[in-house]
Structures are given as C-alpha cells and as structure tokens.
Amino acid sequence: MAVSRVGLVLGGGGITGASFHFGALLALRMATGWDPNQAEVVIGTSSGAFAAAMVRGGRLDLEAFVGDARDREEVSERLRNYVFRRGRPRGAVRWLRRGVLPALRRPDLTLTLGSPGLYRTDGIAEWVEDALGPAADTWPTNPTVIVAYDLERRIRAPFGTEGAPVVALKHAVAASVAVPFVFEPYRIDGSWYADGGVATGTSADLLLANVEPLDLVIVVAPLAASEPRPGARFYEDIFDRAGRLALSAELEELHRTWPDTDVLVLRPDDRVLAAARPNPMSAHAAIPAFMRTLRSLKDELSHHETWEMLSSHLVTKAV
C-alpha cells in the first residue's frame, strides 16, 4: 500500500514538550512502521522546531535527545548545558518599543515582545549542529517550515516558505525557541526574532500553502491538553485553553479548505501532564515525561478510530 500524503505539525511546549514530541513520534514509528521524515510537509514551532529539525535531519532517536547520558541526572545536566546558556539581561529599550508601548494601546501577548531574558538560545543552535552536522547550516530538501516571530514587523516568520529570509536551520530553530522572559530574542542578519508561539502554538494553517490537499494531518500539541490537570496550578489551563482555541481555529480553516483531509491530534493526557507540568522548562522532568508519553501513546494509537485512520493512510507493519 502506498503511503498517503501527510502533513506533520509539531507545536510548542518547552523541554517536556520536546520529550512529548520524541515519545509520540517514536511511538508512532514503532506502531506503524512509518517514518515521520516521509511527511510531505513538516511544520515546527518552539520545541516543535527542534523536533522538526531532528525529523528532517534523520535524527529522530534517543541519542540526539539524551546523548550518552547514563541516568536521569546526566540527562538533566546535558539538557541544561544546551538550553540554559546564561546571558546578560539586556534589551530594555527594545522591549519598551516593541512590547510595552504597543501593549498599552492594545493589551495582549505582545507585551512580551522583545523582553530581556536570563538565557540565550545559541546553545540550542549548537545542539542542532552537534546532532545534524553540516545539515544544520543548510535547509532540508523536503518542505519544512520553522516558525518564529519577527519583532520588528510583528508577524509570524515562517522560515522555509516563499518570501521568508533564507537562514540556516540551526538559526531558525534558535529563533523559534526564544520564549519571552526566559530567553533573549535571537538575532539573524540584523533582525530580532522570538518564539513562534507568540502568534500561535502550532501554525497548522500554514499547511494550506501546500500545492495539493494532504490526505492526513498529524498534529502533536504538547500545550493543548483536552482537560485541566487535577491539582494543576492556575496558569496551566490558561496556556492549554489558549493552545486549544488557536489550534481549533486553524483546524476549522483546514477542514473548510480541505474537507476530505483526515486529522489526528496527539495531546498529553493526565499521566504525561503529571510529569510535564507545572514547569515545562524543567530538564529534570524530561525523562519521566518521555516515558509516560510512550505509555500514553500505546493506549492512544490502539483506539479503534485512531488505528483505523492510521491504517488507511500509513504503511503499517505486520501485526
């Protein structure tokens, strides 16, 4: 059976979101035999940008994520070394011009734009380079979009699309993961960029730029959980509700334009959320979140409707 034309959308979610991406995509590959790199289009935002780079670079494997670490503590240390490179908080004038003053006129999330951060994302660019080698300095051959946010123009910057600046993959990822207040904006060729999640956590609507309708769209959405986590802190469901609303609007547009396209959304369940929250940027939570994702996806993919959808689109292994 020929594999269908698949769009793969990988949303934001911090370090534990990256764990969810790796766990979900590896589980999908193990269950079906389908390699996510076979996707017609891959779109990545924030932590999903890193996962997208690993998919397109042929490094969807544990070594790319945990290296040769032998236990949870060594994994945590490896992640912290890449992700939390100390910077010097700066850019107060940039924040005032691009975030604070516009938000006073029209209060919204743009208040965060250009905000100083304690950390730099050049360590994440280095991580991509260490994992992919020379491919990190180029762009994938197959359609790939890495979403950041252009601070000057105040719009999404979908690197890899027509009209977007031509950049190296490692720099696009470093820009896409620059979460406001945590990381300082990332500069590329004189322009400043922040986390693509400032606009939307998934950017699934960008799939509609594909020349022909896709048969199946798979969305991995770490920050769009279906239900509040029992005992969750107040801000957890705020982020999830925002993620759900944005994704819902994008999928409605996709269904209107491509009514025959099947859509599968993979979200963290209570088991995953218990490990991945309340701090998605916790390096110590990476391994528990990954392991719980594998267990969760085993159940999710075995649901009759889910498996029927996957079986009708993907080349499956004999079971």
C-alpha positions as CSV (number, residue, x, y, z in Angstrom):
1,M,0.0,0.0,0.0
2,A,1.3,3.4,-0.9
3,V,1.7,5.9,1.9
4,S,-0.6,8.9,1.9
5,R,0.5,12.5,1.7
6,V,1.0,13.5,5.3
7,G,1.4,16.9,7.0
8,L,3.2,16.8,10.3
9,V,2.7,19.8,12.7
10,L,4.8,20.0,15.9
11,G,3.7,22.6,18.4
12,G,5.5,24.3,21.3
13,G,5.8,23.1,24.8
14,G,9.3,23.6,26.4
15,I,11.7,20.9,27.3
16,T,8.9,18.5,28.4
17,G,7.2,19.4,25.1
18,A,10.3,18.1,23.3
19,S,10.0,14.9,25.3
20,F,6.4,14.6,24.2
21,H,7.4,15.1,20.6
22,F,10.1,12.4,20.7
23,G,7.9,10.0,22.6
24,A,4.9,10.5,20.4
25,L,6.8,10.3,17.1
26,L,8.9,7.3,18.1
27,A,5.7,5.5,19.3
28,L,4.0,6.3,16.0
29,R,7.0,4.9,14.1
30,M,7.2,1.8,16.2
31,A,3.4,1.1,15.8
32,T,3.1,1.8,12.1
33,G,6.5,1.5,10.5
34,W,6.0,5.0,9.1
35,D,9.0,7.3,9.3
36,P,7.9,10.9,10.2
37,N,10.6,12.1,7.7
38,Q,8.3,10.7,5.0
39,A,5.9,13.6,5.7
40,E,5.1,15.8,2.7
41,V,5.4,18.9,4.9
42,V,6.8,19.3,8.5
43,I,6.0,22.5,10.5
44,G,7.7,23.1,13.8
45,T,7.2,25.8,16.4
46,S,9.3,26.4,19.5
47,S,10.2,22.9,21.0
48,G,8.4,21.5,17.9
49,A,11.0,23.4,15.8
50,F,13.8,21.4,17.4
51,A,11.9,18.1,16.9
52,A,11.2,19.1,13.3
53,A,14.9,19.6,12.7
54,M,15.7,16.2,14.1
55,V,13.0,14.6,11.9
56,R,14.3,16.2,8.8
57,G,17.9,15.5,9.7
58,G,17.2,11.8,10.2
59,R,18.0,12.1,13.9
60,L,14.7,11.1,15.5
61,D,16.4,8.9,18.0
62,L,17.2,8.9,21.7
63,E,20.9,9.7,21.2
64,A,20.0,13.0,19.6
65,F,18.0,13.9,22.7
66,V,19.9,12.3,25.6
67,G,23.3,11.6,24.1
68,D,25.4,9.1,26.0
69,A,23.9,10.1,29.4
70,R,23.6,7.0,31.7
71,D,20.9,8.2,34.1
72,R,18.3,10.9,34.7
73,E,20.7,13.2,36.4
74,E,23.1,13.1,33.5
75,V,20.3,13.7,31.0
76,S,19.2,16.7,33.0
77,E,22.7,18.1,33.1
78,R,23.1,17.6,29.3
79,L,19.8,19.4,28.6
80,R,20.7,22.3,30.9
81,N,24.1,22.7,29.3
82,Y,22.4,23.1,25.9
83,V,19.3,25.0,26.8
84,F,20.2,27.3,29.7
85,R,23.2,29.3,28.5
86,R,23.5,32.3,30.7
87,G,23.2,35.7,29.1
88,R,23.2,39.2,30.4
89,P,19.7,40.6,30.7
90,R,19.6,43.4,28.2
91,G,17.3,45.0,25.6
92,A,15.1,47.1,27.9
93,V,14.7,49.8,25.2
94,R,13.9,47.1,22.6
95,W,11.2,45.7,25.0
96,L,9.8,49.2,25.6
97,R,9.5,50.0,21.9
98,R,8.3,46.6,20.6
99,G,6.3,45.2,23.6
100,V,5.3,47.6,26.4
101,L,4.2,50.7,24.5
102,P,2.2,48.8,21.8
103,A,0.6,46.7,24.5
104,L,-0.5,49.8,26.4
105,R,-2.5,50.8,23.3
106,R,-3.9,47.3,22.7
107,P,-3.3,44.9,25.6
108,D,-2.4,41.4,24.5
109,L,0.5,39.0,24.5
110,T,2.6,41.4,22.5
111,L,3.6,42.8,25.9
112,T,6.2,40.1,26.0
113,L,7.8,41.0,22.7
114,G,11.5,41.8,22.9
115,S,11.6,41.3,26.6
116,P,15.1,40.6,28.2
117,G,15.8,37.1,29.2
118,L,18.3,35.4,31.5
119,Y,19.3,32.9,28.9
120,R,20.5,32.7,25.3
121,T,19.3,30.2,22.7
122,D,22.7,29.9,20.9
123,G,23.2,26.7,22.9
124,I,20.2,25.2,21.2
125,A,21.7,26.2,17.8
126,E,24.8,24.3,18.9
127,W,22.7,21.3,19.9
128,V,21.2,21.2,16.4
129,E,24.7,21.5,14.9
130,D,26.0,18.7,17.1
131,A,23.1,16.4,16.1
132,L,23.0,17.1,12.4
133,G,26.5,18.2,11.5
134,P,26.8,20.2,8.2
135,A,23.0,19.8,7.6
136,A,22.4,22.3,10.4
137,D,24.0,25.1,8.2
138,T,21.6,24.4,5.3
139,W,17.9,23.8,4.9
140,P,16.1,20.4,4.4
141,T,15.4,19.4,0.9
142,N,11.8,18.4,1.6
143,P,9.2,21.1,2.6
144,T,10.0,22.2,6.1
145,V,8.7,25.3,8.0
146,I,10.2,26.6,11.2
147,V,8.0,29.3,12.8
148,A,9.5,32.2,14.7
149,Y,8.1,35.7,15.4
150,D,9.5,38.8,13.8
151,L,9.7,41.5,16.4
152,E,10.1,44.5,14.1
153,R,7.3,43.5,11.7
154,R,5.2,42.0,14.4
155,I,4.2,39.0,12.4
156,R,5.0,35.3,12.2
157,A,8.2,34.5,10.5
158,P,7.7,31.1,8.8
159,F,11.3,30.2,7.7
160,G,11.3,27.8,4.8
161,T,8.4,29.5,3.0
162,E,8.5,31.8,0.0
163,G,9.2,35.3,1.0
164,A,10.8,34.4,4.3
165,P,14.5,35.1,4.8
166,V,16.9,32.3,3.9
167,V,18.6,31.1,7.0
168,A,20.5,28.1,8.3
169,L,18.3,25.5,10.0
170,K,20.1,25.9,13.4
171,H,19.4,29.6,13.5
172,A,15.7,29.2,12.6
173,V,15.4,26.7,15.5
174,A,17.2,29.0,17.9
175,A,14.9,31.9,16.9
176,S,11.8,29.7,17.2
177,V,12.5,28.6,20.8
178,A,13.3,32.0,22.2
179,V,10.5,32.1,24.8
180,P,9.9,35.6,26.1
181,F,11.2,36.4,29.6
182,V,13.2,33.1,29.6
183,F,15.4,33.7,26.6
184,E,16.5,36.9,25.0
185,P,15.3,37.4,21.4
186,Y,17.6,35.8,18.7
187,R,19.2,37.9,16.1
188,I,19.6,36.8,12.5
189,D,21.1,39.2,9.9
190,G,20.2,42.3,11.9
191,S,16.6,41.3,12.7
192,W,15.3,40.1,16.1
193,Y,13.1,37.1,16.5
194,A,11.2,35.5,19.4
195,D,9.3,32.2,20.0
196,G,6.9,31.4,17.2
197,G,4.3,30.5,19.9
198,V,3.8,34.2,20.5
199,A,1.5,34.1,17.5
200,T,0.2,30.5,17.8
201,G,1.4,27.3,19.3
202,T,1.1,25.2,16.2
203,S,0.6,27.2,12.9
204,A,-1.2,24.3,11.4
205,D,-2.9,26.7,9.0
206,L,0.4,27.1,7.1
207,L,-0.2,23.6,5.7
208,L,-2.7,25.2,3.4
209,A,0.1,26.7,1.3
210,N,0.8,23.2,0.0
211,V,0.0,22.9,-3.7
212,E,-2.4,20.0,-3.2
213,P,-4.6,18.9,-0.3
214,L,-2.9,16.4,2.1
215,D,-4.5,13.1,2.9
216,L,-3.7,13.1,6.6
217,V,-2.6,15.8,9.0
218,I,-0.9,14.8,12.3
219,V,-0.7,17.5,14.9
220,V,1.4,16.9,18.1
221,A,0.3,19.6,20.5
222,P,2.0,19.5,24.0
223,L,0.4,22.7,25.1
224,A,-3.2,22.0,24.0
225,A,-4.3,19.4,26.6
226,S,-8.0,18.5,26.4
227,E,-8.8,18.7,30.1
228,P,-7.3,20.6,33.0
229,R,-4.9,18.5,35.1
230,P,-6.2,17.6,38.5
231,G,-4.4,19.8,41.1
232,A,-2.9,22.0,38.3
233,R,-1.7,25.5,39.0
234,F,-3.9,28.2,37.7
235,Y,-1.7,29.2,34.8
236,E,-1.5,25.7,33.3
237,D,-5.1,25.6,31.9
238,I,-4.7,29.2,30.7
239,F,-1.9,28.1,28.4
240,D,-3.8,25.0,27.4
241,R,-7.0,26.8,26.7
242,A,-5.1,29.3,24.5
243,G,-3.5,26.4,22.7
244,R,-6.8,24.6,22.2
245,L,-8.5,27.7,20.9
246,A,-5.8,28.6,18.4
247,L,-5.5,25.1,17.2
248,S,-9.2,24.7,16.9
249,A,-9.4,27.8,14.7
250,E,-6.6,26.5,12.5
251,L,-8.2,23.1,12.1
252,E,-11.6,24.6,11.2
253,E,-9.9,26.6,8.4
254,L,-8.2,23.4,7.3
255,H,-11.4,21.4,7.3
256,R,-13.2,24.2,5.3
257,T,-10.5,24.3,2.7
258,W,-9.6,20.5,2.6
259,P,-12.9,18.8,3.7
260,D,-11.6,15.3,2.8
261,T,-8.4,15.5,4.8
262,D,-8.2,13.4,8.0
263,V,-6.8,15.0,11.1
264,L,-5.2,13.3,14.1
265,V,-4.3,15.5,17.1
266,L,-2.0,13.9,19.7
267,R,-2.2,15.7,23.1
268,P,-0.7,14.8,26.5
269,D,-3.0,13.0,28.9
270,D,-3.1,13.2,32.7
271,R,-0.2,10.8,33.1
272,V,2.0,12.9,30.9
273,L,0.9,16.2,32.4
274,A,1.7,15.0,35.9
275,A,5.3,14.7,34.8
276,A,5.5,17.5,32.3
277,R,3.8,20.2,34.4
278,P,3.8,22.5,36.2
279,N,7.2,23.5,34.7
280,P,7.5,22.7,31.0
281,M,11.1,24.1,31.1
282,S,12.2,21.5,33.7
283,A,15.2,19.5,32.5
284,H,14.7,17.1,35.4
285,A,11.2,16.2,34.1
286,A,12.3,15.3,30.6
287,I,12.8,11.6,31.1
288,P,9.6,11.0,33.1
289,A,7.6,12.9,30.5
290,F,9.2,10.9,27.7
291,M,8.5,7.5,29.4
292,R,4.9,8.5,30.2
293,T,4.4,9.6,26.6
294,L,5.3,6.2,25.4
295,R,2.8,4.6,27.7
296,S,0.1,7.1,26.8
297,L,0.6,6.8,23.0
298,K,0.4,3.0,23.3
299,D,-3.2,3.5,24.5
300,E,-3.9,6.4,22.2
301,L,-2.8,4.6,19.0
302,S,-4.7,1.4,19.9
303,H,-8.0,3.2,20.0
304,H,-10.2,1.8,17.2
305,E,-10.9,5.1,15.4
306,T,-7.2,6.2,15.7
307,W,-5.8,2.9,14.4
308,E,-8.3,2.8,11.6
309,M,-7.3,6.3,10.5
310,L,-3.6,5.4,10.6
311,S,-4.1,2.1,8.9
312,S,-5.9,3.7,6.0
313,H,-3.0,6.2,5.4
314,L,0.3,4.8,6.5
315,V,2.3,1.8,5.5
316,T,1.9,-0.5,8.6
317,K,4.0,-3.3,9.9
318,A,2.5,-6.7,10.1
319,V,0.8,-7.2,13.4
